[in-house]
Amino acid sequence: MTNQGRGQRPKADADRELQIDLRAAFRWRSDRTDDQEMADPTGWWADPIILSRLGPALAASFADQRPTIVLGLQSRGSLLGALVALHLQVGLVEIRKDPRPSTDSDRWLTTRTAPDYRDRHLELGVRRDHLNAGQRALLVDDWIETGGQARAARTLVEAAGARWCGAAVIVDGLHNSRLRRDLHVRSLLNIRDL
């Protein structure tokens, strides 16, 4: 039976509708004296209909990879990662920025990023006992621009002996198509759509 036979919209129509809603709820913000605009995705989190559709939409882009763990970059990636993990019925591992062990015996995998969108080199880390060999890890975040944090996340996945599925993001702002392929980035929108 097709989706239409069950009273549901075809997937392509639902995807287009979500893209339209994402664009409508998004804002570029700046003051007259600012030299550039800042992305404001907070309308996405404030709309319960959009929020309820983000987890399934991001998860669907990697259905062929069958992730067994979701990684969420602190902080928006953790919000979205929880939605995706819930939909996939798998766990969520938060990737912390500037991680600090709670105790001497708290084991972490850490790495430093290449320059991110703010030209910072960040230290990223995960608790070692939450990311294990053999897991298929999917990174989730709201936006990718330079790929620095995604490359660092892949380094953490590989150091744990897990397999990198790719990165599911709402907005792809990468300028380098080779990096997009290398990181297996799949997005709901391209920055040009905004």
C-alpha positions in Angstrom: 0.0 0.0 0.0 1.4 3.4 -0.9 1.7 6.3 1.6 -1.3 7.9 -0.1 -3.4 4.8 0.4 -2.9 5.2 4.2 -3.9 8.8 4.1 -0.3 10.1 4.3 1.5 12.5 1.9 4.1 11.0 -0.4 7.6 11.4 1.0 8.7 13.8 -1.7 5.7 16.1 -0.9 6.4 15.9 2.8 10.1 16.8 2.2 9.2 19.8 0.0 6.7 21.0 2.7 9.3 20.7 5.4 11.8 22.7 3.3 9.2 25.4 2.7 8.4 25.6 6.4 12.1 25.7 7.3 12.7 28.6 5.0 9.7 30.5 6.3 10.8 30.1 10.0 14.4 31.1 9.4 15.8 34.6 9.6 19.0 36.4 8.8 19.6 39.0 11.5 21.8 42.1 11.6 21.8 45.7 12.7 22.5 48.6 10.3 26.1 48.8 11.6 26.9 45.1 11.2 29.1 44.1 8.3 27.4 40.7 8.0 24.2 38.9 8.8 23.9 36.2 11.4 21.8 33.0 10.9 18.9 32.7 13.3 17.4 29.2 13.2 15.5 29.6 16.5 12.2 29.7 14.6 12.8 26.0 13.8 12.9 25.1 17.5 9.9 27.3 18.4 7.6 25.6 15.9 6.3 22.3 17.3 5.3 21.0 13.8 8.8 21.7 12.4 10.5 20.3 15.4 8.4 17.1 15.3 9.5 16.5 11.6 13.2 17.2 12.0 14.2 14.0 13.6 12.5 11.7 11.1 13.6 13.8 8.1 17.3 13.8 9.1 17.2 10.1 10.0 15.6 9.3 6.6 18.6 10.7 4.8 20.7 7.9 6.3 18.2 5.0 6.4 20.5 3.1 4.0 23.4 3.3 6.5 21.4 1.9 9.5 23.2 4.0 12.2 23.4 2.3 15.6 24.5 5.5 17.5 23.9 9.2 16.9 26.5 11.8 17.7 25.3 15.4 18.5 27.7 18.3 18.6 27.2 20.5 21.6 24.7 22.4 21.7 22.3 22.5 18.7 23.6 19.2 17.4 22.7 17.6 20.7 19.1 19.0 20.4 18.7 17.6 16.9 20.7 14.5 17.7 18.2 13.6 20.4 15.3 13.9 17.9 17.1 11.7 15.4 18.2 9.1 18.0 14.7 8.9 19.3 13.3 8.3 15.8 15.9 5.6 15.1 15.5 4.1 18.6 19.3 4.3 19.2 21.4 6.1 21.8 22.8 9.6 21.6 26.5 10.5 22.4 27.1 14.2 22.9 30.3 15.6 21.5 31.5 18.1 23.9 33.5 21.3 23.2 36.5 21.7 25.6 35.6 18.5 27.5 36.7 18.1 31.1 36.8 14.8 32.9 34.6 14.6 36.0 37.0 12.3 37.8 40.6 11.0 37.2 39.1 7.7 35.9 36.7 9.4 33.5 38.1 8.4 30.0 37.6 10.6 27.0 38.6 10.5 23.4 39.6 14.0 22.3 40.8 15.8 19.2 41.3 19.3 17.9 39.4 20.7 15.0 40.7 22.5 11.9 39.4 26.1 11.8 35.7 26.3 12.2 33.2 28.9 10.9 34.6 31.4 13.5 38.2 30.5 12.6 38.6 28.7 16.0 40.5 25.5 16.7 38.3 23.7 19.2 39.0 20.6 21.3 36.2 18.1 20.9 35.6 15.0 22.9 33.4 12.0 23.8 33.3 9.8 26.8 35.1 6.7 25.8 32.6 4.3 27.3 29.7 5.7 25.1 31.3 5.2 21.7 32.4 1.7 20.9 34.1 -0.4 18.2 31.6 -1.7 15.7 29.0 1.0 16.1 27.8 2.8 13.0 27.9 6.5 14.0 25.8 9.3 12.4 26.7 12.9 13.2 23.8 15.3 13.4 24.0 19.1 13.5 22.0 22.1 12.4 24.6 23.6 10.0 27.9 22.7 8.3 30.1 25.4 6.8 33.8 24.5 7.0 33.5 20.9 7.9 36.1 21.3 10.7 33.9 19.9 13.5 32.6 17.1 11.3 36.1 16.1 10.4 37.1 16.1 14.1 34.0 14.0 14.9 35.0 11.5 12.3 38.4 11.3 13.8 36.8 10.5 17.2 34.6 7.8 15.6 37.6 6.2 13.9 39.7 6.3 17.1 36.9 4.4 18.9 36.9 1.7 16.2 33.4 2.7 15.1 32.3 3.3 11.5 31.4 6.7 10.2 28.0 6.8 8.4 28.1 10.5 7.6 26.7 13.9 8.7 23.0 14.7 8.6 22.5 18.5 8.8 19.7 20.9 8.2 21.8 23.4 6.2 24.7 22.6 4.0 26.9 25.7 3.7 30.0 23.8 2.4 31.8 25.4 -0.5 34.0 22.3 -1.1 32.1 19.5 -2.9 35.0 17.1 -2.3 34.6 17.7 1.5 30.9 17.1 1.2 31.5 13.7 -0.5 34.4 12.8 1.9 32.2 13.4 5.0 29.1 12.0 3.4 27.1 15.1 4.2 23.3 15.0 3.5 21.2 18.0 4.2 17.6 19.2 4.1 18.6 22.6 2.7 21.5 24.2 1.0 22.6 27.6 2.2 21.5 29.0 -1.2 17.9 28.1 -0.2 18.0 30.6 2.6 
